[in-house]
Amino acid sequence: MPLPAESLTAKSSDDDIKAAISESIRMCMEEGGREQDQCIAMAYSMARQATGKGKTRLALAHKGMMGEK
């Protein structure tokens, strides 16, 4: 199952990254039957690889989505 995080590019905006990670997590859990922590790790890993952006940059783009402040 291709996930939205795989379609990101280095030019993807923070909003696009956030949406792709969120949708990838949802799809992974619903269609893949995996645990949330596994899906989060997969989505971030795919996004890092697709965008070339580091872990911190992705976390900042995604901040707030999982209830973080």
Buried (B, 14 or more C-beta within 10 A) or exposed (E): EEBBBBEBEEEBEBEBBBBBBBBBBBBBBEEBEBEEEEBBBBBBEBBBEBBEBEEEBBEBBBEEEEEEE
